[in-house]
Amino acid sequence: MSRKQVNPSRRFAAGGPFGGVLHPKSRIPPLASIVLIVVGLVLFVGHFYGGTGKSSALKESVNKIDAILGDSSSCTLEVQQAIPTLQRAYGDSMHKLLHVGPDSCSVVSRFLKEDGTEAWGLEPYDMEDTDVSCKSLVHKGIVRVADIKFPLPYGPKSFSLVIVSDALDYLTPKYLNKTLPDLVRMSSDGLVMFVGFPGKLRAKVAELSRFGRPAKMRSTTWWTQCFEGNKIEENDEATKKFEQAASNEGYKPRCQVFHLKPFH
């Protein structure tokens, strides 16, 4: 199991994750008031259940907050919605997949329902309160836990396609410059990245507690320069096929989607 990424000593900038909302001169909108009340309830539940080991109750409460706020930050959920589009863009390359990112059990389970598809998952953070199905995938070695800041436990071209979501946004450039080439190395047909749009996606309450830091949403230009700096080429053909399939389906991704070529 990887070491847990949460740093309990970390403090949020600008007076906490809610910033000016708590300023005495701020006018609190109705939705914000509701959210603050629910947050208070979550903290109470966490304190009450913390000593009894019933962390699932806290997790459920946190999920309810995210439901109120809207699950607009999940690129992992976006991967599952994009499966038909990916199939049209990549065809036979979808037969042996690796998903890298949180909630990998749900993504892998979804891919395994597709005929002729083998799928594995790499969860970059310690998993807590997993369900029976996820525990089974972990027990069978289909889903593994590994810190993606370090060399990953797969050989070159182990998978036809590697898909990553909700993971690279949390890495600093120092680690990103190591992890990104490693992900490309493991694919024979390419890497598909689902990352957030600057200013459009926010870190969920659950993610802030899970990752210990908010995601860094980078621009398309920033990512392009990152690819060039690591000598990774974008796959223009796959990009066109994906965009065409998405247009035909009326599907508009809420995350940035990058298609990268494998190393030769």
C-alpha positions as CSV (number, residue, x, y, z in Angstrom):
1,M,0.0,0.0,0.0
2,S,1.3,3.5,-0.7
3,R,1.9,6.0,2.0
4,K,-1.1,8.2,2.6
5,Q,-0.9,11.5,1.0
6,V,-2.9,13.6,3.5
7,N,-0.9,16.1,5.4
8,P,-2.9,17.0,8.5
9,S,-0.7,20.0,9.2
10,R,-1.5,21.7,5.9
11,R,-3.6,24.8,6.2
12,F,-5.8,26.3,3.5
13,A,-4.9,29.7,2.2
14,A,-7.1,32.8,2.5
15,G,-8.5,31.7,5.8
16,G,-9.6,28.2,4.8
17,P,-11.4,26.5,1.9
18,F,-14.3,28.9,2.1
19,G,-12.2,32.0,2.0
20,G,-14.2,35.2,2.1
21,V,-17.5,33.4,2.8
22,L,-16.7,33.5,6.5
23,H,-15.7,37.2,6.5
24,P,-18.0,39.1,8.9
25,K,-18.9,41.7,6.3
26,S,-19.6,39.1,3.6
27,R,-23.2,38.5,2.5
28,I,-23.8,34.8,2.6
29,P,-26.0,33.5,-0.2
30,P,-28.7,30.9,0.7
31,L,-26.8,28.0,-0.9
32,A,-23.6,28.9,1.0
33,S,-25.6,29.0,4.2
34,I,-27.0,25.5,3.5
35,V,-23.5,24.2,2.7
36,L,-22.0,25.7,5.9
37,I,-24.7,24.0,8.0
38,V,-24.1,20.6,6.3
39,V,-20.3,21.0,6.8
40,G,-21.0,21.6,10.5
41,L,-23.0,18.4,10.6
42,V,-20.2,16.5,8.8
43,L,-17.7,17.7,11.3
44,F,-20.0,16.6,14.2
45,V,-20.5,13.2,12.7
46,G,-16.8,12.8,12.1
47,H,-16.0,13.6,15.7
48,F,-18.8,11.4,17.0
49,Y,-17.9,8.4,14.9
50,G,-14.2,8.9,14.8
51,G,-13.7,7.1,18.1
52,T,-15.9,4.2,17.2
53,G,-14.4,3.3,13.9
54,K,-17.5,4.0,11.9
55,S,-15.8,6.1,9.3
56,S,-18.3,5.0,6.6
57,A,-20.8,7.4,8.2
58,L,-18.4,10.3,7.7
59,K,-17.8,9.3,4.1
60,E,-21.5,9.1,3.4
61,S,-22.0,12.6,4.9
62,V,-19.1,14.0,2.8
63,N,-20.7,12.5,-0.3
64,K,-23.9,14.2,0.5
65,I,-22.1,17.6,0.6
66,D,-20.7,16.8,-2.9
67,A,-24.2,15.9,-4.0
68,I,-25.4,19.3,-2.9
69,L,-22.6,21.1,-4.5
70,G,-22.8,19.1,-7.7
71,D,-20.2,16.5,-8.8
72,S,-18.7,18.7,-11.4
73,S,-15.1,18.1,-10.4
74,S,-14.8,14.4,-11.3
75,C,-12.8,13.6,-14.4
76,T,-13.0,10.0,-13.3
77,L,-16.7,10.1,-13.7
78,E,-16.1,11.7,-17.1
79,V,-14.0,8.7,-18.2
80,Q,-17.0,6.4,-17.7
81,Q,-19.3,8.7,-19.7
82,A,-16.7,8.9,-22.5
83,I,-16.3,5.1,-23.0
84,P,-18.5,5.0,-26.2
85,T,-16.5,7.9,-27.6
86,L,-13.2,6.3,-26.7
87,Q,-14.3,3.1,-28.3
88,R,-15.0,4.8,-31.6
89,A,-11.8,6.7,-31.5
90,Y,-9.5,3.9,-30.5
91,G,-11.2,0.7,-31.7
92,D,-9.1,-2.4,-31.1
93,S,-6.7,-0.4,-28.9
94,M,-9.4,-0.6,-26.2
95,H,-8.8,-4.4,-25.6
96,K,-6.2,-4.1,-22.8
97,L,-6.5,-1.0,-20.6
98,L,-5.1,0.5,-17.4
99,H,-6.9,3.2,-15.6
100,V,-4.9,5.4,-13.2
101,G,-6.7,7.5,-10.7
102,P,-9.0,7.6,-7.7
103,D,-12.1,5.4,-7.7
104,S,-10.4,3.1,-10.1
105,C,-12.5,0.1,-9.0
106,S,-15.6,1.8,-10.5
107,V,-13.9,2.6,-13.8
108,V,-12.4,-0.9,-14.1
109,S,-15.7,-2.5,-13.3
110,R,-17.4,-0.4,-16.0
111,F,-14.7,-1.4,-18.6
112,L,-14.9,-5.1,-17.7
113,K,-18.6,-5.0,-18.8
114,E,-17.5,-4.3,-22.4
115,D,-17.0,-7.4,-24.6
116,G,-13.4,-8.3,-25.3
117,T,-12.0,-5.8,-22.9
118,E,-9.4,-6.5,-20.2
119,A,-8.9,-3.8,-17.7
120,W,-6.7,-3.1,-14.7
121,G,-6.6,-0.2,-12.3
122,L,-4.0,1.7,-10.3
123,E,-5.3,3.7,-7.4
124,P,-2.8,6.4,-6.4
125,Y,-4.0,6.9,-2.8
126,D,-4.9,4.6,0.0
127,M,-8.4,3.2,-0.3
128,E,-10.7,3.3,2.7
129,D,-14.2,1.9,3.2
130,T,-14.2,0.0,-0.1
131,D,-17.2,-2.1,-1.0
132,V,-17.1,-5.9,-1.5
133,S,-16.7,-5.7,-5.3
134,C,-13.7,-3.3,-5.0
135,K,-12.1,-5.5,-2.3
136,S,-12.5,-8.5,-4.7
137,L,-10.7,-6.6,-7.5
138,V,-7.9,-5.6,-5.2
139,H,-7.6,-9.2,-3.8
140,K,-7.3,-10.5,-7.4
141,G,-4.6,-8.0,-8.2
142,I,-6.8,-6.3,-10.9
143,V,-6.7,-3.0,-9.0
144,R,-3.5,-2.1,-7.2
145,V,-2.5,0.8,-5.0
146,A,0.7,2.7,-5.8
147,D,2.2,6.1,-5.3
148,I,2.4,7.5,-8.8
149,K,5.2,9.9,-7.8
150,F,7.5,6.9,-8.0
151,P,8.3,4.3,-10.7
152,L,5.1,2.4,-11.5
153,P,4.9,-1.4,-11.1
154,Y,4.4,-2.3,-14.8
155,G,6.8,-3.0,-17.7
156,P,7.1,-1.1,-21.0
157,K,4.0,-1.4,-23.3
158,S,2.2,-3.6,-20.7
159,F,-1.2,-2.2,-21.9
160,S,-2.6,-1.1,-25.2
161,L,-4.0,2.1,-23.7
162,V,-3.5,3.9,-20.4
163,I,-6.2,6.3,-19.2
164,V,-5.5,8.7,-16.3
165,S,-8.0,10.9,-14.5
166,D,-8.1,13.1,-11.3
167,A,-4.4,12.3,-10.6
168,L,-2.0,14.4,-12.6
169,D,-3.8,17.6,-11.4
170,Y,-2.4,17.0,-7.9
171,L,1.2,16.5,-8.9
172,T,3.8,19.3,-8.8
173,P,5.9,19.8,-12.0
174,K,8.8,18.0,-10.2
175,Y,6.9,14.8,-9.9
176,L,4.8,15.3,-13.1
177,N,8.0,15.3,-15.2
178,K,8.7,11.8,-13.9
179,T,5.2,10.3,-13.8
180,L,4.0,11.4,-17.2
181,P,6.7,9.7,-19.2
182,D,6.3,6.6,-17.0
183,L,2.6,6.4,-17.9
184,V,3.4,6.8,-21.6
185,R,6.1,4.1,-21.3
186,M,3.5,1.5,-20.2
187,S,1.3,1.9,-23.3
188,S,1.7,0.5,-26.7
189,D,-1.0,2.7,-28.4
190,G,-1.0,5.8,-26.3
191,L,-2.1,7.7,-23.2
192,V,-5.4,9.5,-22.7
193,M,-5.4,12.2,-20.0
194,F,-8.5,13.6,-18.4
195,V,-7.6,16.8,-16.5
196,G,-9.5,19.8,-15.2
197,F,-10.2,23.1,-16.9
198,P,-8.7,26.1,-15.1
199,G,-11.5,28.0,-13.3
200,K,-14.2,25.5,-14.2
201,L,-13.7,22.6,-11.9
202,R,-13.2,22.7,-8.2
203,A,-11.9,20.2,-5.7
204,K,-14.7,18.4,-3.9
205,V,-14.8,18.3,-0.1
206,A,-13.9,14.6,-0.2
207,E,-10.9,15.3,-2.4
208,L,-9.6,18.0,-0.1
209,S,-9.5,15.6,2.8
210,R,-8.3,12.7,0.6
211,F,-5.4,14.4,-1.2
212,G,-4.5,17.0,1.4
213,R,-4.2,19.7,-1.2
214,P,-6.5,21.2,-3.9
215,A,-6.0,20.3,-7.5
216,K,-3.9,22.5,-9.7
217,M,-6.0,23.1,-12.9
218,R,-3.6,24.0,-15.7
219,S,-4.3,25.5,-19.1
220,T,-4.0,23.8,-22.5
221,T,-0.9,25.8,-23.2
222,W,0.7,24.7,-20.0
223,W,0.1,21.1,-20.8
224,T,1.4,21.4,-24.3
225,Q,4.6,22.9,-23.0
226,C,4.8,20.1,-20.5
227,F,4.5,17.5,-23.3
228,E,7.2,19.2,-25.4
229,G,9.5,19.4,-22.4
230,N,9.2,15.7,-21.8
231,K,9.5,14.9,-25.6
232,I,6.0,13.5,-25.7
233,E,3.9,14.0,-28.9
234,E,0.2,14.6,-29.0
235,N,-1.7,12.1,-31.1
236,D,-3.5,14.4,-33.6
237,E,-5.2,11.5,-35.4
238,A,-6.7,10.1,-32.2
239,T,-7.7,13.6,-31.1
240,K,-9.6,14.2,-34.4
241,K,-11.4,10.8,-34.1
242,F,-12.4,11.5,-30.5
243,E,-13.7,14.9,-31.3
244,Q,-15.6,13.7,-34.3
245,A,-17.2,10.9,-32.3
246,A,-18.0,13.2,-29.5
247,S,-19.7,15.7,-31.9
248,N,-21.7,12.9,-33.5
249,E,-22.9,11.7,-30.1
250,G,-23.6,15.2,-28.8
251,Y,-21.1,14.6,-26.0
252,K,-19.2,17.6,-24.7
253,P,-16.4,16.7,-22.2
254,R,-16.3,18.7,-19.0
255,C,-12.6,17.9,-18.6
256,Q,-9.7,18.6,-20.9
257,V,-8.9,15.4,-22.8
258,F,-5.4,14.9,-24.2
259,H,-4.3,12.1,-26.5
260,L,-0.6,11.3,-26.4
261,K,1.5,9.0,-28.6
262,P,3.4,6.1,-27.2
263,F,7.2,6.0,-27.1
264,H,8.7,4.2,-30.1
